[in-house]
Amino acid sequence: MEDALRRALGTEVLRPTGHSGGGCISQGQSYDTDRGRVYVKSNSKAENFFYMLDQSFQLIPGISRTGFIRVSVLLKILLFLRHSAKLGTQLADLHLHNQQLGEKLKKEESTVGKGQGQMEVQFVDQFGFHTVTCCGYLPQVNDWQNDWVTFFARQRIQPQMDMVEANSGDREARELWAQLQLKIPSLFCDVEIVPALLHGDLWGGNVAEDDSGPIIFDPASFYGHSEYELAIAGMFGGFSSSFYSAYHSKIPKAAGFEKRLKLYQLFHYMNHWNHFGTGYRGSSLNIMRNLIK
């Protein structure tokens, strides 16, 4: 494996640091290389762990180039985040960045010789991403869509439902989803959604910090609705109130926020259902039942 890693990373030096780790999905090991210290994740269930590694390298610069939150593949997990409010502020700045690029572009289009070509990070006016990503070890197709509701229903919930159907043929889940699909557009009345660059899997286990502030890792990035980010952030222990206060001071809750949050949590519960089994079935079905009332 180490020879293959040397080739993939383009390094002569590949020296284990002795620091290893992992979560419920993957195992990890850190190495010193010609390029500095890196953290490599591997997964026996993934078809090719280098695919996951390559995607991490593509995703991380997309977030770090915005300059708001530092992104690292080197794990240093702390159980208590001292910089929780700072994380909320930086996350809001990340989510607002593409919108601000769009506003800047509109102004520059009226100026001769200026425009999008001069921006280091370009404005994105669709929902999706330039490559397939993974949330856990399951791939996420991110084909570009002009409409967020279409993107979310077709490329987030429907693939999860297809996996449930293939694995268990759950009739109740299928019937509830048929009803919920008709209800989803009504949850977005009068909500203007500008694509925001998302981490995509920002729960407590994917955040660390050092003395200078928060560090996030293991992104499942794409351009989507900023509210989507807060769904898994509120699951499995969540973040402190200072995180949410700081975030919403920059991006206030829009009407209907709580119902949409449940809708977005549905994806994560179904994703856990497909990863870990029927222990997450009840939570998934309960959300669907409540949303179609």
Residue pairs with C-beta under 8 A, 6 or more apart in sequence:
1 42
2 14
4 50
5 14
5 31
5 40
6 12
6 14
8 50
8 53
8 54
9 33
9 35
9 38
10 34
10 35
11 33
11 34
11 35
12 34
13 32
13 33
13 34
14 31
14 32
14 33
15 31
15 32
15 33
16 29
16 30
16 31
17 30
17 31
17 32
17 37
19 29
19 30
19 75
20 27
20 28
20 29
20 30
21 27
21 28
21 75
21 77
22 28
22 41
23 205
24 275
24 276
25 43
25 136
25 137
25 275
26 41
26 42
26 43
26 46
26 49
26 52
26 137
27 41
27 42
27 43
28 39
28 40
28 41
28 42
28 75
29 39
29 40
29 42
30 37
30 38
30 39
30 40
30 74
30 75
31 37
31 38
31 39
31 40
37 74
38 73
38 74
39 72
39 73
39 74
39 75
39 217
40 53
40 73
41 49
41 52
41 53
41 56
41 218
42 49
43 49
43 52
43 137
45 137
46 52
46 134
46 137
52 134
52 137
55 131
55 132
55 133
55 134
56 73
56 218
56 219
58 130
58 131
59 133
59 219
59 220
59 221
60 71
60 73
60 219
62 197
62 221
63 69
63 71
63 94
63 197
63 199
63 216
63 219
63 221
64 70
64 71
65 120
65 121
66 93
66 94
66 97
66 121
66 197
68 90
68 91
68 93
68 94
68 97
69 87
69 90
69 91
69 94
69 214
69 215
69 216
70 213
70 214
70 215
70 216
71 215
71 216
71 217
71 219
72 208
72 215
72 216
72 217
73 217
74 217
75 208
75 217
76 208
76 210
76 215
77 205
77 208
78 208
78 209
81 87
81 207
81 209
81 214
81 239
81 240
81 243
82 209
83 209
83 213
83 214
84 239
84 240
84 242
84 243
84 246
85 242
85 243
85 245
85 246
86 213
86 214
86 246
87 207
87 209
87 213
87 214
87 216
87 239
87 243
87 246
88 239
88 242
88 243
88 244
88 245
88 246
88 247
89 246
89 247
89 249
89 250
90 213
90 214
91 199
91 202
91 229
91 247
92 246
92 247
92 249
92 250
92 251
93 250
94 196
94 197
94 199
95 196
95 197
95 198
95 226
95 229
95 251
96 196
96 250
96 251
97 121
97 196
97 197
98 123
98 124
98 194
98 195
98 196
98 197
98 223
99 194
99 196
101 119
101 121
101 122
101 123
102 123
102 125
102 194
104 119
104 123
105 115
105 116
105 119
105 123
108 114
108 115
108 116
108 118
109 115
116 122
116 123
124 195
124 197
124 223
125 195
126 144
126 145
126 146
126 195
126 223
127 144
127 145
127 146
127 147
127 148
127 151
127 195
127 222
127 223
127 224
127 225
128 142
128 143
128 144
128 145
128 151
128 155
128 222
128 223
129 142
129 221
129 222
129 223
130 142
131 142
132 139
132 140
132 141
132 142
133 139
133 140
133 142
133 200
133 219
133 220
133 221
133 222
134 140
134 220
135 200
135 201
135 220
135 271
136 201
136 271
136 275
137 275
138 163
138 271
138 274
138 275
140 155
140 156
140 159
140 200
140 220
140 222
141 155
141 159
142 155
142 222
143 155
145 151
145 154
145 155
148 188
148 193
148 195
148 224
148 225
149 184
149 185
149 188
151 224
152 184
152 224
152 225
152 228
152 263
152 267
153 181
153 184
156 267
157 177
157 266
157 267
157 270
160 267
160 270
160 271
160 273
160 274
161 173
161 174
161 177
161 270
163 274
164 170
164 173
164 270
164 273
164 274
165 173
165 174
167 274
168 278
170 281
172 285
173 281
173 284
173 285
173 288
176 285
176 288
176 289
176 292
177 288
179 288
179 292
180 288
180 291
180 292
183 291
183 292
184 263
187 256
187 259
187 260
187 263
187 291
188 256
188 260
189 256
190 255
191 254
191 255
191 256
191 260
193 225
195 223
195 224
196 223
196 224
196 225
196 226
196 229
197 221
197 223
198 221
198 222
198 223
198 224
198 226
198 228
198 229
199 206
199 216
199 219
199 220
199 221
199 229
200 219
200 220
200 221
200 222
200 224
200 228
200 229
201 218
201 219
201 220
201 232
202 216
202 229
202 232
202 233
203 232
203 233
203 235
203 236
204 236
204 237
204 238
204 239
205 236
206 216
206 217
206 218
206 219
207 214
207 215
207 216
207 217
208 214
208 215
208 216
208 217
209 215
225 260
225 264
226 251
227 254
227 257
227 260
227 261
227 264
228 264
230 244
230 247
230 261
230 264
231 261
231 264
231 265
231 267
231 268
232 265
232 268
233 239
233 243
234 261
234 265
235 265
235 268
259 291
262 287
262 290
262 291
263 287
263 291
265 287
266 284
266 287
266 288
266 291
269 280
269 283
269 284
269 287
270 280
270 284
272 280
273 279
273 280
273 281
273 284
